[in-house]
Amino acid sequence: YSMRKIFLLIIVILGFNCQSQDIKGSWKVISYEDEIAYYNKITDSISYKDSSRKNEADNFKKMSDLLIFPITYVFDDKGNFTMNFPMMDSIKGKYQLDKSNNKLILIDEEEKKDELKYSFVNELLFIEMEMENGFIKLGFKRN
């Protein structure tokens, strides 16, 4: 292999990585995880981390079809985001990616700021929110 071919290969690999890590576009929720359970809508599978709370999770599974899985996020190339809820008004605002710290910063129309951890795994986007007593991690797939 010549240095030139290796260099071109590196550029191609980096190009693919950048492409798959681009947040722009429309994203639909496909999975939900918290300290009690992990629910994947595509495979319709639920796994319990805390079996003593299985009843809560069963109720959650019914509610999630109405409250969580219809949510979509749209990120444009001008730094604007829209979070669409079929049951309520959409939330609009600005977003920034802090790639060095893997933080997605959302600032809504009322200037409320959220810093959320994000990651890309196999072209899926994961956003994690710290809660008072645990966390919520949503998985998104491009629409």
Number of C-alpha atoms within 10 A of each C-alpha: 5 6 8 9 10 11 11 11 12 12 12 12 12 12 12 11 13 11 11 15 16 12 21 16 13 17 20 20 23 24 22 23 19 18 13 17 20 19 22 17 17 9 9 10 10 17 14 16 14 11 12 10 12 15 10 12 21 13 10 15 19 10 12 16 12 13 15 19 19 15 19 21 23 18 20 15 9 10 13 17 23 18 18 17 17 13 10 8 9 13 14 18 18 18 21 16 17 13 10 6 9 15 18 20 17 21 18 18 11 9 10 9 14 14 18 17 18 21 16 17 10 8 16 17 22 20 18 20 16 13 9 6 6 10 13 14 19 22 23 23 16 17 11
